Amino acid sequence: MITMTTRTTLLLSGALLTFAINAQAADDNQLLGGTINGKLNFTSDYVFRGESETLDGDIPAVQGTLSWSHNEGWYAGVFSSNIKFADPNLEIVTAPFVGKAGEFGNSGFTYDVMLFSYLYPGASYSNYTELWLKVGKQFGSANLQLEVTPTLDDWFGVDGWQGVNYALHPSYHFTNGVKMSGSVGYQDLSGEGAEGWGHWNLGLSKEFYGLSFDVRYHGSTVNNDHKVYGTQTEIFDDRFVVSISKSF
């Protein structure tokens, strides 16, 4: 018997595959002076800041991004993925975003400012928006980014809760085409009964025949004493995640 979650995943997979085929077949991907791009990703788990978004990896995730970017640094788009939580209404996240990226003069320091909204069809009470702020610098084959991402409304729809994610994202490109990347951060949460947590990941990625393969290890500081997730620590268990993606 096909469950609702499985049916949702299959429908999302079909829609994203259709999008991918159409995007690949299109000869003209220009719009309003910018370029249309797409990405399709299949992953064994959807881990976000140390938390499994698929109920401890109960199901794999199919993810798609359709975006528009301009050579002046402006961009916009939408990200979508299947998800699974204890709340059965949380089956899909659709996240529109808009932002501006560039460089501070000729300093070599880059910036990226983005509004990113998490929208949950059928569970709009969980909707919220973040302002992603990143500053980065290239050091030869290495890159380092600093992220500060506050919520602009109630975090995950919880009344009175506000969050700020602080993170460092280092990466290094080897001459053989392998990229090592990771992040270490802290998701701060404030409000009655709230508590933040630390999170990190480290992985390797490489392209083969037009496909990008990524193997990554995720971890967090959440334990049984955590005020928010102490009764469901399994979704924060350390885990390996394998992903295969294709860009168009």
ZIUR-V784094 format. One record per residue. N is the residue number from 1. SS is DSSP state (H for helix, E for strand, C for the rest). BURIAL is b if it has 24 or more other ideal C-beta (glycine too) atoms within 12 Angstrom, else e. Layout:
# ZIUR-V784094
n->[N	N]
ss->[SS	SS]
burial->[BURIAL	BURIAL]
This chain:
# ZIUR-V784094
n->[1	2	3	4	5	6	7	8	9	10	11	12	13	14	15	16	17	18	19	20	21	22	23	24	25	26	27	28	29	30	31	32	33	34	35	36	37	38	39	40	41	42	43	44	45	46	47	48	49	50	51	52	53	54	55	56	57	58	59	60	61	62	63	64	65	66	67	68	69	70	71	72	73	74	75	76	77	78	79	80	81	82	83	84	85	86	87	88	89	90	91	92	93	94	95	96	97	98	99	100	101	102	103	104	105	106	107	108	109	110	111	112	113	114	115	116	117	118	119	120	121	122	123	124	125	126	127	128	129	130	131	132	133	134	135	136	137	138	139	140	141	142	143	144	145	146	147	148	149	150	151	152	153	154	155	156	157	158	159	160	161	162	163	164	165	166	167	168	169	170	171	172	173	174	175	176	177	178	179	180	181	182	183	184	185	186	187	188	189	190	191	192	193	194	195	196	197	198	199	200	201	202	203	204	205	206	207	208	209	210	211	212	213	214	215	216	217	218	219	220	221	222	223	224	225	226	227	228	229	230	231	232	233	234	235	236	237	238	239	240	241	242	243	244	245	246	247	248]
ss->[C	C	C	H	H	H	H	H	H	H	H	H	H	H	H	H	H	H	H	H	H	H	H	H	H	C	C	C	C	E	E	C	C	E	E	E	E	E	E	E	E	E	E	C	C	C	E	E	C	C	E	E	C	E	C	C	C	C	C	C	E	E	E	E	E	E	E	E	E	E	C	C	C	E	E	E	E	E	E	E	E	E	C	E	C	C	C	C	C	C	C	E	E	E	E	E	E	E	E	E	E	E	E	C	C	C	C	C	E	E	E	E	E	E	E	E	E	E	E	C	C	C	C	H	H	H	C	E	E	E	E	E	E	E	E	E	E	E	E	C	C	E	E	E	E	E	E	E	E	E	E	C	C	C	H	H	H	C	C	C	C	E	E	E	E	E	E	E	E	E	E	E	E	C	C	C	C	C	E	E	E	E	E	E	E	E	E	E	E	E	C	C	C	C	C	C	E	E	E	E	E	E	E	E	E	E	E	E	C	C	E	E	E	E	E	E	E	E	E	E	C	C	C	C	C	C	C	C	C	C	C	C	H	H	H	H	C	C	E	E	E	E	E	E	E	E	E	C]
burial->[e	e	e	e	b	e	e	b	b	e	e	b	b	e	b	b	e	e	b	b	e	e	b	e	e	e	e	e	e	e	e	e	e	e	e	b	b	b	b	b	b	b	b	b	b	b	b	b	b	b	b	b	b	b	b	b	b	e	b	b	b	b	b	b	b	b	b	b	b	e	e	e	e	e	b	b	b	b	b	b	b	b	b	b	b	e	e	e	e	b	b	b	b	b	b	b	b	b	b	e	b	e	e	e	e	e	e	e	e	e	b	b	b	b	b	b	b	b	b	b	e	e	e	e	e	b	b	b	b	b	b	b	b	b	b	b	e	e	e	e	e	e	b	b	b	b	b	b	b	b	b	e	e	e	b	b	e	e	e	e	b	b	b	b	b	b	b	b	b	b	b	e	e	e	e	e	e	e	b	b	b	b	b	b	b	b	b	b	b	e	e	e	e	b	e	b	b	b	b	b	b	b	b	b	b	e	e	e	e	e	e	b	b	b	b	b	b	b	b	b	b	b	e	e	e	b	e	b	b	e	e	e	e	e	b	b	b	b	b	e	b	b	b	b	b	b	e	b]
